[in-house]
Amino acid sequence: MLHPFAPPDPWRRRSEGLRDLGYVEGRTITIDERGSEGRDERLDSLAQELIDSKVDVLVAITGPPFQAAKRRTNTGRSLWP
């Protein structure tokens, strides 16, 4: 997950939603998170870190992280709204 916030991110409710779907963080799903701490110039390198770690899904929260992820990936596995 790529976002513009400082860790921990404010999207804590995701754990509840994942749990409702049968996922347990740390057991059946791993969330690798990168936050730019409000510094958009870091987003490209953070997106590349996630891509280099071979994540199955890259989730980008809001416009600037989304644009950074889009610039850094060209695989068919990407979904863009």
C-alpha positions, 0 to 999 in steps of 0.5 A: 500500500502506497500512501501520502501519510506517516505510518501508521496510516489512517486507514486502520479500518481495512483490518476490519474489512479484511477480517470480515472477508476471512483474512488475518493480517500477518497470517493469511495476508501481508500488507507491506506499507509505504508512506511518504510522510507528506513528501510527494517527491518520495513517492516514486522511490517508495512505489519502486520499493514495493514493486521490487519486493514483488507484491501481488497487488499494489494499492495506491491511496489518493492522486499523487501515490496513484500517479507514482505507482502508474509511472513505475509499473507497466505490468498487466497486473495493474488496475487503474480506475 
